[in-house]
Amino acid sequence: MPRQLGELEDAVMTRVWQWNRAVTVREVLEDLQQERSIAYTTVMTVLDNLHQKGWVRREVEGRAYRYTAVSTRAAYSAALMNEAWAQSDNPAAALVAFFGMMSPEQREALNDAIRIVQRDNPDPAPADTEGGEGTEGPGR
């Protein structure tokens, strides 16, 4: 399971996710410099660390690398939520508490997500167990 990104890692990954394309250290640096004073080597180190951790892949372009996200921000968020939920000694109570913290808009988004998952992954029909039908494999 992924660990939560650090503040600077998150700031860098936010740009990679938002731009949804291969990025250079220089591009990320210039955008970050609008908010904070930061060195080129710092951004380069953060992107190298993110590459080592498997968050981004990189390809050589000339004398520099271009970095691309390995997964989406949504997948990262989902993995963090799943990890937190799995660590609970009472997952049902944790879900009830989590749902209780949600705004009406968040609950509506949750309902939409549940409908999508149910539509895309319908429950399989129960196996017919009477008379042994459907219980044997091929070559019966």
N, CA, C and O atoms as a GROMACS GRO file, in nm:
protein
  560
    1MET      N    1   0.083  -0.118   0.000
    1MET     CA    2   0.000   0.000   0.000
    1MET      C    3   0.088   0.125   0.000
    1MET      O    4   0.194   0.126   0.063
    2PRO      N    5   0.044   0.228  -0.070
    2PRO     CA    6   0.125   0.349  -0.074
    2PRO      C    7   0.118   0.425   0.058
    2PRO      O    8   0.016   0.424   0.128
    3ARG      N    9   0.227   0.488   0.089
    3ARG     CA   10   0.224   0.577   0.204
    3ARG      C   11   0.185   0.714   0.152
    3ARG      O   12   0.201   0.743   0.033
    4GLN      N   13   0.136   0.797   0.240
    4GLN     CA   14   0.094   0.931   0.200
    4GLN      C   15   0.215   1.010   0.152
    4GLN      O   16   0.323   1.002   0.210
    5LEU      N   17   0.195   1.084   0.045
    5LEU     CA   18   0.303   1.166  -0.009
    5LEU      C   19   0.335   1.280   0.087
    5LEU      O   20   0.246   1.332   0.155
    6GLY      N   21   0.462   1.318   0.092
    6GLY     CA   22   0.501   1.436   0.168
    6GLY      C   23   0.450   1.562   0.100
    6GLY      O   24   0.401   1.557  -0.012
    7GLU      N   25   0.462   1.675   0.168
    7GLU     CA   26   0.406   1.801   0.116
    7GLU      C   27   0.465   1.838  -0.019
    7GLU      O   28   0.391   1.872  -0.111
    8LEU      N   29   0.597   1.832  -0.033
    8LEU     CA   30   0.659   1.869  -0.160
    8LEU      C   31   0.634   1.763  -0.267
    8LEU      O   32   0.614   1.796  -0.384
    9GLU      N   33   0.636   1.637  -0.228
    9GLU     CA   34   0.602   1.530  -0.323
    9GLU      C   35   0.460   1.550  -0.376
    9GLU      O   36   0.436   1.534  -0.496
   10ASP      N   37   0.368   1.585  -0.288
   10ASP     CA   38   0.230   1.607  -0.329
   10ASP      C   39   0.219   1.727  -0.423
   10ASP      O   40   0.144   1.723  -0.521
   11ALA      N   41   0.293   1.834  -0.394
   11ALA     CA   42   0.290   1.952  -0.480
   11ALA      C   43   0.340   1.918  -0.620
   11ALA      O   44   0.285   1.965  -0.719
   12VAL      N   45   0.445   1.838  -0.628
   12VAL     CA   46   0.500   1.797  -0.757
   12VAL      C   47   0.402   1.704  -0.828
   12VAL      O   48   0.371   1.724  -0.946
   13MET      N   49   0.353   1.602  -0.757
   13MET     CA   50   0.260   1.507  -0.819
   13MET      C   51   0.131   1.574  -0.863
   13MET      O   52   0.072   1.535  -0.963
   14THR      N   53   0.086   1.674  -0.789
   14THR     CA   54  -0.035   1.747  -0.828
   14THR      C   55  -0.020   1.804  -0.968
   14THR      O   56  -0.112   1.795  -1.049
   15ARG      N   57   0.095   1.860  -0.996
   15ARG     CA   58   0.119   1.915  -1.130
   15ARG      C   59   0.125   1.803  -1.234
   15ARG      O   60   0.066   1.816  -1.342
   16VAL      N   61   0.193   1.696  -1.203
   16VAL     CA   62   0.203   1.585  -1.299
   16VAL      C   63   0.063   1.531  -1.328
   16VAL      O   64   0.029   1.505  -1.444
   17TRP      N   65  -0.018   1.514  -1.224
   17TRP     CA   66  -0.156   1.464  -1.243
   17TRP      C   67  -0.241   1.565  -1.320
   17TRP      O   68  -0.314   1.527  -1.411
   18GLN      N   69  -0.233   1.692  -1.283
   18GLN     CA   70  -0.318   1.793  -1.348
   18GLN      C   71  -0.283   1.809  -1.495
   18GLN      O   72  -0.373   1.820  -1.579
   19TRP      N   73  -0.155   1.811  -1.527
   19TRP     CA   74  -0.114   1.833  -1.666
   19TRP      C   75  -0.136   1.709  -1.751
   19TRP      O   76  -0.153   1.720  -1.872
   20ASN      N   77  -0.136   1.592  -1.688
   20ASN     CA   78  -0.168   1.466  -1.756
   20ASN      C   79  -0.087   1.446  -1.884
   20ASN      O   80  -0.139   1.405  -1.988
   21ARG      N   81   0.043   1.474  -1.873
   21ARG     CA   82   0.136   1.455  -1.984
   21ARG      C   83   0.276   1.443  -1.926
   21ARG      O   84   0.296   1.464  -1.806
   22ALA      N   85   0.371   1.411  -2.010
   22ALA     CA   86   0.510   1.404  -1.965
   22ALA      C   87   0.558   1.546  -1.934
   22ALA      O   88   0.535   1.639  -2.011
   23VAL      N   89   0.626   1.561  -1.820
   23VAL     CA   90   0.673   1.692  -1.777
   23VAL      C   91   0.823   1.688  -1.750
   23VAL      O   92   0.880   1.583  -1.723
   24THR      N   93   0.884   1.805  -1.758
   24THR     CA   94   1.026   1.818  -1.726
   24THR      C   95   1.042   1.880  -1.588
   24THR      O   96   0.949   1.940  -1.533
   25VAL      N   97   1.160   1.865  -1.532
   25VAL     CA   98   1.192   1.928  -1.404
   25VAL      C   99   1.171   2.079  -1.417
   25VAL      O  100   1.114   2.142  -1.328
   26ARG      N  101   1.218   2.137  -1.528
   26ARG     CA  102   1.208   2.282  -1.549
   26ARG      C  103   1.062   2.329  -1.546
   26ARG      O  104   1.032   2.432  -1.485
   27GLU      N  105   0.971   2.256  -1.610
   27GLU     CA  106   0.829   2.294  -1.610
   27GLU      C  107   0.772   2.294  -1.470
   27GLU      O  108   0.702   2.388  -1.429
   28VAL      N  109   0.801   2.188  -1.396
   28VAL     CA  110   0.749   2.178  -1.259
   28VAL      C  111   0.810   2.289  -1.174
   28VAL      O  112   0.740   2.353  -1.096
   29LEU      N  113   0.940   2.311  -1.189
   29LEU     CA  114   1.009   2.417  -1.114
   29LEU      C  115   0.945   2.552  -1.138
   29LEU      O  116   0.913   2.624  -1.043
   30GLU      N  117   0.925   2.588  -1.263
   30GLU     CA  118   0.868   2.720  -1.295
   30GLU      C  119   0.729   2.737  -1.237
   30GLU      O  120   0.694   2.846  -1.191
   31ASP      N  121   0.650   2.631  -1.238
   31ASP     CA  122   0.516   2.641  -1.180
   31ASP      C  123   0.523   2.651  -1.027
   31ASP      O  124   0.450   2.731  -0.968
   32LEU      N  125   0.608   2.573  -0.965
   32LEU     CA  126   0.622   2.578  -0.818
   32LEU      C  127   0.676   2.713  -0.772
   32LEU      O  128   0.639   2.762  -0.665
   33GLN      N  129   0.763   2.774  -0.852
   33GLN     CA  130   0.822   2.902  -0.814
   33GLN      C  131   0.720   3.015  -0.807
   33GLN      O  132   0.748   3.121  -0.752
   34GLN      N  133   0.602   2.994  -0.863
   34GLN     CA  134   0.496   3.093  -0.850
   34GLN      C  135   0.442   3.098  -0.707
   34GLN      O  136   0.383   3.198  -0.666
   35GLU      N  137   0.462   2.989  -0.631
   35GLU     CA  138   0.413   2.978  -0.494
   35GLU      C  139   0.522   2.987  -0.389
   35GLU      O  140   0.496   3.032  -0.277
   36ARG      N  141   0.643   2.946  -0.423
   36ARG     CA  142   0.749   2.934  -0.323
   36ARG      C  143   0.885   2.948  -0.390
   36ARG      O  144   0.899   2.933  -0.511
   37SER      N  145   0.984   2.975  -0.307
   37SER     CA  146   1.121   2.977  -0.353
   37SER      C  147   1.174   2.834  -0.345
   37SER      O  148   1.173   2.774  -0.238
   38ILE      N  149   1.219   2.782  -0.458
   38ILE     CA  150   1.264   2.643  -0.462
   38ILE      C  151   1.372   2.629  -0.569
   38ILE      O  152   1.366   2.696  -0.673
   39ALA      N  153   1.468   2.543  -0.544
   39ALA     CA  154   1.580   2.523  -0.636
   39ALA      C  155   1.550   2.413  -0.738
   39ALA      O  156   1.473   2.321  -0.711
   40TYR      N  157   1.613   2.424  -0.854
   40TYR     CA  158   1.601   2.323  -0.958
   40TYR      C  159   1.641   2.186  -0.904
   40TYR      O  160   1.573   2.086  -0.929
   41THR      N  161   1.752   2.182  -0.831
   41THR     CA  162   1.801   2.053  -0.780
   41THR      C  163   1.704   1.989  -0.681
   41THR      O  164   1.698   1.867  -0.670
   42THR      N  165   1.628   2.072  -0.609
   42THR     CA  166   1.529   2.018  -0.516
   42THR      C  167   1.418   1.947  -0.592
   42THR      O  168   1.378   1.836  -0.557
   43VAL      N  169   1.367   2.012  -0.697
   43VAL     CA  170   1.260   1.952  -0.778
   43VAL      C  171   1.313   1.827  -0.848
   43VAL      O  172   1.242   1.726  -0.857
   44MET      N  173   1.437   1.832  -0.897
   44MET     CA  174   1.497   1.716  -0.962
   44MET      C  175   1.506   1.599  -0.864
   44MET      O  176   1.478   1.485  -0.900
   45THR      N  177   1.546   1.627  -0.741
   45THR     CA  178   1.558   1.522  -0.639
   45THR      C  179   1.421   1.464  -0.606
   45THR      O  180   1.407   1.342  -0.592
   46VAL      N  181   1.320   1.550  -0.592
   46VAL     CA  182   1.185   1.502  -0.560
   46VAL      C  183   1.135   1.412  -0.673
   46VAL      O  184   1.081   1.305  -0.646
   47LEU      N  185   1.152   1.454  -0.798
   47LEU     CA  186   1.106   1.370  -0.909
   47LEU      C  187   1.185   1.240  -0.917
   47LEU      O  188   1.128   1.136  -0.950
   48ASP      N  189   1.314   1.244  -0.887
   48ASP     CA  190   1.392   1.121  -0.884
   48ASP      C  191   1.340   1.028  -0.773
   48ASP      O  192   1.327   0.908  -0.794
   49ASN      N  193   1.312   1.085  -0.656
   49ASN     CA  194   1.257   1.004  -0.546
   49ASN      C  195   1.123   0.944  -0.584
   49ASN      O  196   1.096   0.827  -0.555
   50LEU      N  197   1.037   1.023  -0.648
   50LEU     CA  198   0.906   0.973  -0.691
   50LEU      C  199   0.924   0.862  -0.794
   50LEU      O  200   0.846   0.767  -0.796
   51HIS      N  201   1.025   0.872  -0.877
   51HIS     CA  202   1.054   0.765  -0.973
   51HIS      C  203   1.099   0.640  -0.899
   51HIS      O  204   1.053   0.530  -0.930
   52GLN      N  205   1.187   0.654  -0.803
   52GLN     CA  206   1.236   0.540  -0.726
   52GLN      C  207   1.123   0.471  -0.649
   52GLN      O  208   1.125   0.350  -0.630
   53LYS      N  209   1.024   0.549  -0.605
   53LYS     CA  210   0.910   0.495  -0.530
   53LYS      C  211   0.801   0.439  -0.621
   53LYS      O  212   0.704   0.380  -0.573
   54GLY      N  213   0.816   0.458  -0.752
   54GLY     CA  214   0.719   0.402  -0.846
   54GLY      C  215   0.600   0.492  -0.876
   54GLY      O  216   0.502   0.444  -0.933
   55TRP      N  217   0.606   0.618  -0.840
   55TRP     CA  218   0.495   0.709  -0.867
   55TRP      C  219   0.497   0.765  -1.008
   55TRP      O  220   0.393   0.793  -1.067
   56VAL      N  221   0.619   0.781  -1.064
   56VAL     CA  222   0.634   0.832  -1.200
   56VAL      C  223   0.730   0.742  -1.277
   56VAL      O  224   0.817   0.677  -1.219
   57ARG      N  225   0.712   0.740  -1.408
   57ARG     CA  226   0.811   0.675  -1.495
   57ARG      C  227   0.881   0.788  -1.567
   57ARG      O  228   0.827   0.899  -1.578
   58ARG      N  229   1.000   0.761  -1.617
   58ARG     CA  230   1.073   0.867  -1.686
   58ARG      C  231   1.137   0.814  -1.813
   58ARG      O  232   1.174   0.697  -1.824
   59GLU      N  233   1.148   0.905  -1.909
   59GLU     CA  234   1.211   0.874  -2.037
   59GLU      C  235   1.311   0.984  -2.067
   59GLU      O  236   1.287   1.102  -2.040
   60VAL      N  237   1.424   0.944  -2.123
   60VAL     CA  238   1.527   1.042  -2.158
   60VAL      C  239   1.482   1.119  -2.282
   60VAL      O  240   1.434   1.062  -2.380
   61GLU      N  241   1.500   1.250  -2.274
   61GLU     CA  242   1.475   1.336  -2.390
   61GLU      C  243   1.591   1.435  -2.396
   61GLU      O  244   1.597   1.529  -2.316
   62GLY      N  245   1.680   1.414  -2.488
   62GLY     CA  246   1.800   1.496  -2.494
   62GLY      C  247   1.887   1.470  -2.372
   62GLY      O  248   1.927   1.357  -2.346
   63ARG      N  249   1.915   1.577  -2.296
   63ARG     CA  250   1.995   1.563  -2.175
   63ARG      C  251   1.910   1.564  -2.048
   63ARG      O  252   1.964   1.570  -1.938
   64ALA      N  253   1.781   1.556  -2.064
   64ALA     CA  254   1.690   1.563  -1.948
   64ALA      C  255   1.593   1.446  -1.952
   64ALA      O  256   1.587   1.370  -2.049
   65TYR      N  257   1.519   1.432  -1.844
   65TYR     CA  258   1.412   1.332  -1.836
   65TYR      C  259   1.277   1.400  -1.851
   65TYR      O  260   1.261   1.518  -1.818
   66ARG      N  261   1.182   1.325  -1.901
   66ARG     CA  262   1.040   1.363  -1.898
   66ARG      C  263   0.972   1.262  -1.808
   66ARG      O  264   0.993   1.141  -1.822
   67TYR      N  265   0.891   1.311  -1.715
   67TYR     CA  266   0.826   1.227  -1.614
   67TYR      C  267   0.676   1.220  -1.641
   67TYR      O  268   0.613   1.319  -1.678
   68THR      N  269   0.620   1.101  -1.622
   68THR     CA  270   0.478   1.076  -1.642
   68THR      C  271   0.425   0.998  -1.522
   68THR      O  272   0.492   0.909  -1.470
   69ALA      N  273   0.305   1.033  -1.477
   69ALA     CA  274   0.243   0.963  -1.363
   69ALA      C  275   0.216   0.817  -1.399
   69ALA      O  276   0.177   0.786  -1.512
   70VAL      N  277   0.238   0.729  -1.302
   70VAL     CA  278   0.212   0.587  -1.321
   70VAL      C  279   0.064   0.557  -1.299
   70VAL      O  280   0.008   0.470  -1.367
   71SER      N  281   0.000   0.627  -1.206
   71SER     CA  282  -0.143   0.609  -1.182
   71SER      C  283  -0.208   0.746  -1.161
   71SER      O  284  -0.140   0.848  -1.163
   72THR      N  285  -0.337   0.746  -1.141
   72THR     CA  286  -0.411   0.871  -1.126
   72THR      C  287  -0.418   0.916  -0.981
   72THR      O  288  -0.391   0.838  -0.889
   73ARG      N  289  -0.454   1.041  -0.962
   73ARG     CA  290  -0.474   1.092  -0.826
   73ARG      C  291  -0.591   1.017  -0.761
   73ARG      O  292  -0.587   0.989  -0.642
   74ALA      N  293  -0.693   0.986  -0.839
   74ALA     CA  294  -0.808   0.913  -0.784
   74ALA      C  295  -0.764   0.777  -0.730
   74ALA      O  296  -0.810   0.735  -0.624
   75ALA      N  297  -0.677   0.707  -0.804
   75ALA     CA  298  -0.629   0.576  -0.758
   75ALA      C  299  -0.545   0.591  -0.631
   75ALA      O  300  -0.555   0.509  -0.540
   76TYR      N  301  -0.465   0.696  -0.625
   76TYR     CA  302  -0.384   0.723  -0.505
   76TYR      C  303  -0.475   0.749  -0.386
   76TYR      O  304  -0.453   0.693  -0.278
   77SER      N  305  -0.577   0.833  -0.403
   77SER     CA  306  -0.670   0.864  -0.294
   77SER      C  307  -0.744   0.739  -0.250
   77SER      O  308  -0.761   0.716  -0.130
   78ALA      N  309  -0.788   0.658  -0.345
   78ALA     CA  310  -0.860   0.536  -0.312
   78ALA      C  311  -0.771   0.440  -0.232
   78ALA      O  312  -0.816   0.378  -0.137
   79ALA      N  313  -0.644   0.429  -0.271
   79ALA     CA  314  -0.553   0.341  -0.199
   79ALA      C  315  -0.531   0.389  -0.056
   79ALA      O  316  -0.524   0.308   0.036
   80LEU      N  317  -0.521   0.521  -0.037
   80LEU     CA  318  -0.505   0.574   0.098
   80LEU      C  319  -0.630   0.547   0.184
   80LEU      O  320  -0.618   0.509   0.300
   81MET      N  321  -0.748   0.566   0.124
   81MET     CA  322  -0.872   0.538   0.199
   81MET      C  323  -0.882   0.390   0.233
   81MET      O  324  -0.921   0.355   0.344
   82ASN      N  325  -0.848   0.305   0.138
   82ASN     CA  326  -0.854   0.161   0.163
   82ASN      C  327  -0.756   0.121   0.272
   82ASN      O  328  -0.790   0.038   0.358
   83GLU      N  329  -0.637   0.177   0.271
   83GLU     CA  330  -0.537   0.145   0.373
   83GLU      C  331  -0.586   0.189   0.511
   83GLU      O  332  -0.573   0.114   0.608
   84ALA      N  333  -0.642   0.309   0.520
   84ALA     CA  334  -0.692   0.357   0.649
   84ALA      C  335  -0.807   0.269   0.698
   84ALA      O  336  -0.814   0.237   0.816
   85TRP      N  337  -0.896   0.231   0.608
   85TRP     CA  338  -1.010   0.148   0.645
   85TRP      C  339  -0.963   0.010   0.691
   85TRP      O  340  -1.015  -0.045   0.788
   86ALA      N  341  -0.865  -0.046   0.621
   86ALA     CA  342  -0.815  -0.179   0.654
   86ALA      C  343  -0.746  -0.183   0.791
   86ALA      O  344  -0.739  -0.289   0.854
   87GLN      N  345  -0.697  -0.070   0.837
   87GLN     CA  346  -0.628  -0.065   0.967
   87GLN      C  347  -0.724  -0.055   1.085
   87GLN      O  348  -0.682  -0.066   1.200
   88SER      N  349  -0.851  -0.034   1.058
   88SER     CA  350  -0.950  -0.021   1.164
   88SER      C  351  -0.980  -0.157   1.227
   88SER      O  352  -0.986  -0.259   1.157
   89ASP      N  353  -0.999  -0.157   1.358
   89ASP     CA  354  -1.038  -0.282   1.424
   89ASP      C  355  -1.188  -0.308   1.407
   89ASP      O  356  -1.235  -0.417   1.437
   90ASN      N  357  -1.262  -0.208   1.359
   90ASN     CA  358  -1.405  -0.222   1.334
   90ASN      C  359  -1.437  -0.149   1.204
   90ASN      O  360  -1.483  -0.035   1.207
   91PRO      N  361  -1.412  -0.214   1.088
   91PRO     CA  362  -1.432  -0.146   0.960
   91PRO      C  363  -1.572  -0.090   0.939
   91PRO      O  364  -1.586   0.018   0.881
   92ALA      N  365  -1.675  -0.160   0.984
   92ALA     CA  366  -1.812  -0.111   0.966
   92ALA      C  367  -1.832   0.020   1.043
   92ALA      O  368  -1.891   0.115   0.990
   93ALA      N  369  -1.784   0.026   1.166
   93ALA     CA  370  -1.796   0.149   1.244
   93ALA      C  371  -1.715   0.262   1.182
   93ALA      O  372  -1.757   0.378   1.184
   94ALA      N  373  -1.599   0.229   1.126
   94ALA     CA  374  -1.517   0.331   1.060
   94ALA      C  375  -1.591   0.389   0.939
   94ALA      O  376  -1.588   0.509   0.916
   95LEU      N  377  -1.657   0.302   0.862
   95LEU     CA  378  -1.734   0.350   0.747
   95LEU      C  379  -1.850   0.438   0.791
   95LEU      O  380  -1.876   0.542   0.730
   96VAL      N  381  -1.921   0.397   0.895
   96VAL     CA  382  -2.034   0.477   0.945
   96VAL      C  383  -1.983   0.615   0.988
   96VAL      O  384  -2.045   0.716   0.957
   97ALA      N  385  -1.872   0.619   1.060
   97ALA     CA  386  -1.816   0.746   1.103
   97ALA      C  387  -1.773   0.830   0.983
   97ALA      O  388  -1.796   0.951   0.980
   98PHE      N  389  -1.710   0.766   0.885
   98PHE     CA  390  -1.666   0.836   0.765
   98PHE      C  391  -1.784   0.894   0.689
   98PHE      O  392  -1.782   1.010   0.649
   99PHE      N  393  -1.888   0.814   0.669
   99PHE     CA  394  -2.006   0.862   0.598
   99PHE      C  395  -2.072   0.976   0.674
   99PHE      O  396  -2.125   1.069   0.613
  100GLY      N  397  -2.068   0.970   0.807
  100GLY     CA  398  -2.126   1.077   0.888
  100GLY      C  399  -2.054   1.209   0.872
  100GLY      O  400  -2.113   1.314   0.896
  101MET      N  401  -1.928   1.206   0.833
  101MET     CA  402  -1.849   1.328   0.813
  101MET      C  403  -1.872   1.390   0.675
  101MET      O  404  -1.834   1.504   0.651
  102MET      N  405  -1.936   1.315   0.586
  102MET     CA  406  -1.950   1.361   0.448
  102MET      C  407  -2.055   1.470   0.435
  102MET      O  408  -2.154   1.473   0.508
  103SER      N  409  -2.029   1.559   0.341
  103SER     CA  410  -2.128   1.661   0.305
  103SER      C  411  -2.234   1.594   0.219
  103SER      O  412  -2.213   1.484   0.169
  104PRO      N  413  -2.349   1.660   0.200
  104PRO     CA  414  -2.450   1.602   0.111
  104PRO      C  415  -2.396   1.578  -0.031
  104PRO      O  416  -2.432   1.480  -0.095
  105GLU      N  417  -2.310   1.667  -0.079
  105GLU     CA  418  -2.253   1.649  -0.213
  105GLU      C  419  -2.163   1.526  -0.217
  105GLU      O  420  -2.164   1.452  -0.316
  106GLN      N  421  -2.086   1.504  -0.111
  106GLN     CA  422  -1.999   1.386  -0.105
  106GLN      C  423  -2.081   1.258  -0.098
  106GLN      O  424  -2.046   1.158  -0.160
  107ARG      N  425  -2.191   1.261  -0.021
  107ARG     CA  426  -2.277   1.142  -0.014
  107ARG      C  427  -2.340   1.112  -0.150
  107ARG      O  428  -2.355   0.996  -0.188
  108GLU      N  429  -2.377   1.217  -0.222
  108GLU     CA  430  -2.433   1.197  -0.356
  108GLU      C  431  -2.328   1.138  -0.449
  108GLU      O  432  -2.359   1.050  -0.530
  109ALA      N  433  -2.204   1.184  -0.439
  109ALA     CA  434  -2.095   1.128  -0.519
  109ALA      C  435  -2.073   0.981  -0.482
  109ALA      O  436  -2.048   0.898  -0.570
  110LEU      N  437  -2.083   0.949  -0.353
  110LEU     CA  438  -2.070   0.811  -0.309
  110LEU      C  439  -2.182   0.725  -0.368
  110LEU      O  440  -2.156   0.615  -0.418
  111ASN      N  441  -2.305   0.774  -0.364
  111ASN     CA  442  -2.418   0.701  -0.422
  111ASN      C  443  -2.396   0.678  -0.572
  111ASN      O  444  -2.425   0.570  -0.623
  112ASP      N  445  -2.346   0.781  -0.642
  112ASP     CA  446  -2.316   0.766  -0.785
  112ASP      C  447  -2.211   0.659  -0.807
  112ASP      O  448  -2.224   0.576  -0.898
  113ALA      N  449  -2.107   0.659  -0.724
  113ALA     CA  450  -1.999   0.561  -0.738
  113ALA      C  451  -2.052   0.420  -0.714
  113ALA      O  452  -2.016   0.327  -0.787
  114ILE      N  453  -2.136   0.403  -0.614
  114ILE     CA  454  -2.194   0.271  -0.585
  114ILE      C  455  -2.277   0.223  -0.704
  114ILE      O  456  -2.269   0.106  -0.742
  115ARG      N  457  -2.357   0.313  -0.762
  115ARG     CA  458  -2.438   0.275  -0.878
  115ARG      C  459  -2.349   0.231  -0.994
  115ARG      O  460  -2.380   0.134  -1.063
  116ILE      N  461  -2.238   0.301  -1.016
  116ILE     CA  462  -2.148   0.266  -1.126
  116ILE      C  463  -2.084   0.130  -1.102
  116ILE      O  464  -2.078   0.047  -1.193
  117VAL      N  465  -2.038   0.106  -0.980
  117VAL     CA  466  -1.975  -0.023  -0.948
  117VAL      C  467  -2.076  -0.136  -0.962
  117VAL      O  468  -2.043  -0.242  -1.016
  118GLN      N  469  -2.199  -0.115  -0.915
  118GLN     CA  470  -2.301  -0.219  -0.925
  118GLN      C  471  -2.339  -0.244  -1.071
  118GLN      O  472  -2.366  -0.358  -1.109
  119ARG      N  473  -2.340  -0.140  -1.151
  119ARG     CA  474  -2.373  -0.156  -1.292
  119ARG      C  475  -2.261  -0.231  -1.365
  119ARG      O  476  -2.288  -0.318  -1.448
  120ASP      N  477  -2.137  -0.197  -1.334
  120ASP     CA  478  -2.023  -0.257  -1.404
  120ASP      C  479  -1.986  -0.395  -1.349
  120ASP      O  480  -1.921  -0.473  -1.419
  121ASN      N  481  -2.026  -0.426  -1.226
  121ASN     CA  482  -1.992  -0.554  -1.163
  121ASN      C  483  -2.116  -0.613  -1.097
  121ASN      O  484  -2.122  -0.624  -0.974
  122PRO      N  485  -2.214  -0.653  -1.177
  122PRO     CA  486  -2.336  -0.709  -1.116
  122PRO      C  487  -2.303  -0.838  -1.041
  122PRO      O  488  -2.212  -0.912  -1.078
  123ASP      N  489  -2.380  -0.863  -0.936
  123ASP     CA  490  -2.363  -0.988  -0.861
  123ASP      C  491  -2.389  -1.105  -0.953
  123ASP      O  492  -2.487  -1.105  -1.028
  124PRO      N  493  -2.303  -1.207  -0.949
  124PRO     CA  494  -2.328  -1.324  -1.033
  124PRO      C  495  -2.454  -1.397  -0.985
  124PRO      O  496  -2.490  -1.391  -0.868
  125ALA      N  497  -2.519  -1.464  -1.078
  125ALA     CA  498  -2.638  -1.540  -1.043
  125ALA      C  499  -2.597  -1.654  -0.951
  125ALA      O  500  -2.492  -1.714  -0.971
  126PRO      N  501  -2.679  -1.685  -0.851
  126PRO     CA  502  -2.646  -1.796  -0.762
  126PRO      C  503  -2.637  -1.926  -0.840
  126PRO      O  504  -2.715  -1.949  -0.933
  127ALA      N  505  -2.544  -2.011  -0.803
  127ALA     CA  506  -2.527  -2.141  -0.870
  127ALA      C  507  -2.646  -2.229  -0.839
  127ALA      O  508  -2.700  -2.228  -0.729
  128ASP      N  509  -2.687  -2.306  -0.939
  128ASP     CA  510  -2.796  -2.401  -0.919
  128ASP      C  511  -2.739  -2.524  -0.852
  128ASP      O  512  -2.664  -2.601  -0.913
  129THR      N  513  -2.774  -2.543  -0.727
  129THR     CA  514  -2.718  -2.657  -0.652
  129THR      C  515  -2.814  -2.772  -0.643
  129THR      O  516  -2.776  -2.880  -0.597
  130GLU      N  517  -2.939  -2.754  -0.685
  130GLU     CA  518  -3.034  -2.866  -0.677
  130GLU      C  519  -3.003  -2.966  -0.786
  130GLU      O  520  -2.982  -2.928  -0.901
  131GLY      N  521  -3.001  -3.093  -0.753
  131GLY     CA  522  -2.982  -3.200  -0.849
  131GLY      C  523  -2.840  -3.208  -0.903
  131GLY      O  524  -2.813  -3.282  -0.997
  132GLY      N  525  -2.749  -3.132  -0.843
  132GLY     CA  526  -2.611  -3.138  -0.882
  132GLY      C  527  -2.578  -3.062  -1.009
  132GLY      O  528  -2.463  -3.063  -1.053
  133GLU      N  529  -2.678  -2.994  -1.070
  133GLU     CA  530  -2.654  -2.921  -1.193
  133GLU      C  531  -2.559  -2.805  -1.167
  133GLU      O  532  -2.572  -2.734  -1.067
  134GLY      N  533  -2.466  -2.786  -1.255
  134GLY     CA  534  -2.374  -2.673  -1.246
  134GLY      C  535  -2.266  -2.691  -1.141
  134GLY      O  536  -2.192  -2.596  -1.113
  135THR      N  537  -2.254  -2.810  -1.083
  135THR     CA  538  -2.152  -2.827  -0.980
  135THR      C  539  -2.032  -2.905  -1.029
  135THR      O  540  -1.930  -2.913  -0.960
  136GLU      N  541  -2.042  -2.963  -1.146
  136GLU     CA  542  -1.930  -3.039  -1.197
  136GLU      C  543  -1.858  -2.956  -1.302
  136GLU      O  544  -1.918  -2.871  -1.367
  137GLY      N  545  -1.729  -2.982  -1.317
  137GLY     CA  546  -1.649  -2.911  -1.415
  137GLY      C  547  -1.662  -2.975  -1.552
  137GLY      O  548  -1.751  -3.058  -1.573
  138PRO      N  549  -1.577  -2.937  -1.644
  138PRO     CA  550  -1.580  -2.993  -1.780
  138PRO      C  551  -1.557  -3.145  -1.778
  138PRO      O  552  -1.493  -3.198  -1.687
  139GLY      N  553  -1.608  -3.210  -1.876
  139GLY     CA  554  -1.588  -3.354  -1.893
  139GLY      C  555  -1.671  -3.438  -1.800
  139GLY      O  556  -1.630  -3.549  -1.765
  140ARG      N  557  -1.788  -3.390  -1.757
  140ARG     CA  558  -1.868  -3.470  -1.663
  140ARG      C  559  -1.934  -3.586  -1.726
  140ARG      O  560  -2.005  -3.661  -1.658
   0.00000   0.00000   0.00000
